[in-house]
Amino acid sequence: MDLVVSLGTRFCDRTESGCPVSSDSLEGVASEIVACRSCPRLVRYRERVARTKRAAFRDWDYWGRPVPGFGDPDAEVLIVGLAPAAHGGNRTGRTFTGDRSGEFLYRAMYRAGFANQPTSVSKDDGLVLRDCYIAAAVRCAPPQNKPTRIEFARCQPYLEREVVLLRHLQVVVVLGAAAMQAFLRTWRGTGHVVPSPVPKFRHEGTWLLPPLTLIATYHPSQRNTQTGRLTQSMLDRVFESVQRVRSTGHLLDNRGDTRV
């Protein structure tokens, strides 16, 4: 796999002299993801859910396959979640689409200017992302929303390739501790340095991973949003921080605090 080459504070544009040339593409990665059957447990579960369905969605033709990344190929921001929801992305075929977590997330993204609408209900609902791309650490819906270590490992090459191909990235937002750990493994896997000690998750924690800034937030799961652990205003502040980093280029230290 070709690795990203850092030039200053951004990824190398592959059209520039001296940069590696790759025939890989986001479309190619997406096609491979959709066809993947590497994890027998996940294949059985996603397909069983697609056959049995939830009563509220009995008229739906469930997607029942791995869910690829979605968004702007020239994105400056990458959002990394955990995995598709059994009756969300596994039903609709698009990440964070058709479930409560997606409703919460896309409202915040709309207010921050990253989405053209605050709702996400199906693949053909007209949703368009601007300057943003969304992917997951694991591409199939896992039983009890708990992927195994080997399932994370089998999906990691897909995220690595997406990170390489999104060559204008400035900020990565991770949704929850598991997504953060998966992204740090991915970052190391693409030849980049992960700070030591390894950053530990905390909501609104921010770290410099040259040439990126990493920002963490609680996952917008129903458990977190219904208990008030994550409120809409808290998530709005995260995206305000994303826009601030994009507009000012402020560097942040590895303790999760702004460098003044």
N, C-alpha and C positions, 0 to 999 in steps of 0.2 A: 504493500500500500504506500502511495506517495504521502509524505507528511507535509503539513503546512510549514512554510518558512516565515519566520517573523521578520518584518521590516519596520523598525520603529515601533509604533503603537497600534499596528494593524496587521492583518494577515497579508501574505504575499499575493498579489494579483498574478494569476498564472499566465497572463499575457506579457508580463514584464520579463526583461532579459535576466537570465540566471535562475528563474523560478522553475520548479519541476512541472512537467506537463502530464496531465492525467486524462484518460478517456472516461473516467467515472463521472456520474451525474446523479443529482438528486432523484431524477426519474428512474434511473437504473437501480438505485438503492431501494426506492419504494417498490418497484416490481419484485425485487428479491425478497423484501420483507413480506409482501402479500403471499408469496409462494412458499414461505418457510414452513417446514414441518419438523424442525429439529428437536422440539421438546414434546415427547409423547404425552406427558401429563397435561400440558397446556392445550395440545391439539384435542385431546379427549374432552376436556372441560369446555373449551370455547365452542366446539361443535355440539356438545350435549345441550348447552344453554341455547344455542341457535335453534335446535330442534324443539326443545320443550317450551321455550319462551316464557315470558311473564304475561299473566292474564291481560294486563293493560296494553300489551304490545302484540297480542295474538294475530293481528292482521299485518304485522310487519314481516318482511322478508329479511331476516337477520343476516348481517354481514358474515359473522362466524369465522373470520380469518384474522391474521395479524393486521394491526392498524399502522400504516406508515406515518411519517411526519407530514406536517401540513403548514403552509405559509408562504412567505415571500422568499424566493431564492436569493435575493440580495439583502436579506435581513441583517440588521445590526444587533438584534436581540434574539437570543435563543431561550425558550422556556422548556425546562425538562421536568416531566412528571414521572409518576411511578409506572403505571400500566393502564390499559383501557379498562373501563368498567364493564362488567358482564352484560348489563342491559343498556349501556351507554355506547361507547365506541365499538364494542363487539356487536352491537345491534346496527349502528348507523354507518360504521366504516370510517369514521373520522374522529380523531382524538378530541376528548373533552366535548363531545357532541351528543346531546340527548340525555344528559344526566344533571343532577343538581350541582355537582362540582363545576361542570362546564358553565352553567348559568352564572354562578358566582364569579368564575374567572373571566368570562367574556364581558361581563358588565364592567369590570375593572379595566380590562383592555380597551373597551370602547371609550370609556371616559379618558383614558390616557392617550387615545389617538392611534392605537395599534390595530383596531378592528373597525370595520365600517358599520357594524350594527352590534347591539348588546346581547343578541340571542344566537343560539346555535342548536338547531333541532334536527337537521339532516344534512347530508352532503350537498343537496341541491337547494339550500335555503338562501343562497346569495352571499354568504359570509366571505369576506376578503380580509386578509391580514396585511398590514402595511409595516414594513421594516421589522417584521417579527416572524419567527418560525417556532413551531411547537413540536416536540418529540417526546418519547417516553423511554425510560430505562429498559422496560420490558414491553414487547409489542403485542402480546396476547393477554387477554383477561385471565388472571390466575385465580384458582380457588381461594376463597377467603381473603382475596386481595393480597396474598403473600407469596411472591415468587421465591423460588429456592436460589441458593447461591449459584448453582450451575445454570439456571435459567437466566439469571443476570449476566453470567459470563457469555452465554451463547448469543445474547442480544447485543453485547457491548460493541462488537465490530460494526454494527449498523450505525450506532451513535457516533463512533469514531469517524466513520466515513462522512456522516452529515456535518460534523464539526469541521472536518477538513474542507468540505465543499462549500460551506457557508463562510466564504473568505472575507466578508466584511464585518464579521462579528466584533462587537465591542463589549457587550454585556450578556451574561448568562444568569437566568433566574431559575433556581432550583426549588421545586415544590415539595418540601419535606426532607427529613434526614436521609431516607433511603435514596431518594433521587440525588441528593447532594453527594453521597458516597459513590453512587454510580457515575456521576459526572467526574468526580475527582479521579476515579480509576480510568475513565475514558481520556481525561486530559493527560494523565501519565502515559496512557497507551498510545497517544499520538505524538509522543516524544517531547512533551512539555514538562516543566518542573512543577511539582506540587510542594508547597511550603512544608517545612518541618519545624515544629510539630504540625501534623495534618490538621487543617481547620475543622473545628467542631461545630455542628449545626446549632444555630440559634436564630430565631425570627429576626429579620432585618440585619442579620450579620452580613458584613460586606468585606470581601478580600480581594487583593490585587493578585491576579494570575496572568502576568504579562503575556500577550498584549490585552488580556481581558480583565473585566471586573466581574466577580462572582457575587451575587446577592441571593440570600436565602429567605424563604418565607414558609410558614406553615402551609401544608397542603390544604386546598379548599374542599376537603372532604365534608360530608354531612356531619360527621362526628365533631369536627373542628368548628364548623360554622354554626351548628345548632347549639353548641355549648358556649359559644362566645369566645372560644380560644382564638379564632380568626374572625374578625369582623370585616365588613366591607370597607370601612375607613382604614383599617390596618393594611388591607391589600392595596388600597388606593395609594397609601404612603409608599409602599414598595415600588409601585410603578412611577410614582413621582421621583423616587431615588434613581430609577433607571433612566428617566428622561434627564435628570440633573447630570448624571455621569456622561450621557451622550452629548449634552450641550456644553458642558464645562470641561470635561476630561479630567476632573479631579481624581487624583490618585488616592488609594485607600490602603491602610496598612493591613497586616495579616492577623490582627487581633479582632477585626471586625469593627473598627472605629475609623472615622474619617481622619486622615492626616491633615493637620492644620499647620 
